[in-house]
Amino acid sequence: MGMTNKQFQGFIRLALGWLERALEESPENKSLIALKEIFQSMLEDD
């Protein structure tokens, strides 16, 4: 059973929220920055 598009978008937004929190603690972490950019590219344009 797969995810609907809406569920997938919600998961990506949830992960982005956690990435934002992690970047507040470690703003220069290049791996987190790259991961955030990948997740943002996965979101559909609103």
N, C-alpha and C positions, 0 to 999 in steps of 0.2 A: 504494500500500500504506500503510495507516494504522497508527497506534500502538494497541496494546492499552491498556486502562485502567491496567494495572499499569505499563506502560512510561511512560505519561503521568505517573502519580503519582511514579515514580522520577525523571523529568526535573524535575518541580516541586521535589522534595526536593533534588536536586542544585543547582538554581538557588538555592533558599533557603539552602543552605550557603554558596554563593559570596556571596550578599547579606549574610549574617551576617559573613563575613570583611571585606567592603567597609565594613560599618557599624562594625566595630571600628576601622578606620582613619579613618572619617569619620562619627562617631555622630550628627551634627546634620544630615546630608544629607537634606533633606525628600523629594527625588525617590527616593532609595534606600528610605526608610521607606515611602513610598506604594507603590513597586513590591513590596516585601516583603509588605505587607498584601494586595495583589492576588493575589500568588502563594499566600499562606496561605489565601485565600478559595477558591482553586481546588482545594485538597486536600479529599478526602472526610473526613468526621468518622470518626476511628478508634474 
